[in-house]
Amino acid sequence: MGEAIVITSGKGGVGKTTTAANLGTSLALLDKKVCLIDTDIGLRNLDVVLGLENRIIYDIVDVIQEKCKLQQALIKDKRFDCLYLLPAAQTSDKTALTAEGMKQMIDELKQDYDYILIDCPAGIEQGYQNAVAGADKAIVVTTPEKSSVRDADRIIGLLEQEEIEPPHLVINRIRNHMMENGDMLAIDDIVQILSIELLGIVADDDEVIKASNHGEPIAFQPNTRASIAYRNIARRILGESVPLMNLEQKEGFFDKVKKALGFR
Amino acid sequence: MTKQFVTIKGTRDGLTLILDDTCAFEDLLGELERVLTANDIEGDEPMVTVTVKIGNRYVTQKQEDQLRETIRKQKKLVVEEITSNVILKEKALQWKEESEVRLHQKIVRSGQVLEVTGDLLLVGDVNPGGKVVASGNIFVMGNLRGIAHAGVKGNKDTIIAASLMAPSQLRIAEVISRSPDHDTEGVPMECGYIDTSKDQIVMDQLARLAKTRSIMNAFERRVSHG
């Protein structure tokens, strides 16, 4: 029986989809069977980040409306046999999605997959509620900016009312030099305000944008800071205890991490 | 001679009418009217405020209105207040309700509102965008970074205290103050209350509060203020 994890943030543009794609990839790298679900109806892009756009035939709304079988809509990743994507609809009526329908579908998926990662739309309306409906756990993504921390706080408050485990936190897009200068919120301050468990920190990296433009999640690359960060988060999801990445250290540190991970 | 139902006392602040609390209400009204017309005040006198003490008698709202009506018929008399030694059980329960300290243990996050009747003791933080509201005092054992509104029913004697005071706004009764526009770290162990002379909220160290002001709960306030 698998586990459904919703990836949410409240605010848009903090990296939910990137995080979902990379955690999915990282978990697949660790030999877990993973299904990614994009619930951002009308503004789908998880398929683009994964480079699977051209393979879409059916989408999540077709499944909910029983126009096709669940298996038909699932797209197998081009790199892994154990990574699947259920894409969002681009044109269909978004009211077609209901919390009840999502729950049923995720319960069905849980039979076959180890992890189901749900990419949540921005906002706190129906789309968010649908995305959260079937989840067992939640990951809240924020950046070291006041506005996104504020929205993360709001989302955490809403998640606490759901019947799921206390959410975990991922701080994304950390720019080390700005944090050192005090121009960005410090990690400790963010964790203190949100007071939930920190699952991981991801440095801001140009490579992330490059990779997602190529339809290839950064987690594939063996040695960028962001890819290691995402893989560390995946290992923590599996229950391993991995120390937080030290943002200040450069090359020598990564070599150590590489050794520790035993890179292929 | 029969017992007198109405006693009039003159003080510096006006008249005090002491009404007997054992006779029938109609008799009392009758005599009140007679006594007041007999002591009619002359045309040029200024208005006189009247305090009415009705002892251990409970009067309904209608009866109270009748009392006021009777006194107001005398053009120069203004009823300041009618005080009684007794209240209804219902009212007493309401007072109790409003004077209790409500203990909550949680984080009030952005967009959330925690509202209580009585004093609020919050063990936890109020995050930016969060709001706590109480009819009495507010004590936050944690970081107050959001909005706190004490004395929401209009009580200006209430205070707001926090282990770390870094609010975006403080409100006491109808008085509002906001944080400065530049970023602040917040002040540990601080409290805010209304400075009655300026009618604005002032901040002070919590430790000094005992010297400048006593924290009354709603019940004590009610009893002392009637």
Interface residues (C-beta under 8 A of the other chain):
Chain A: K146 R150 D151 D153 R154 I156 G157 L158 E160 I193 L194 S195
Chain B: I107 R109 S110 G111 Q112 D125 N127 P128 G129 G130 R145
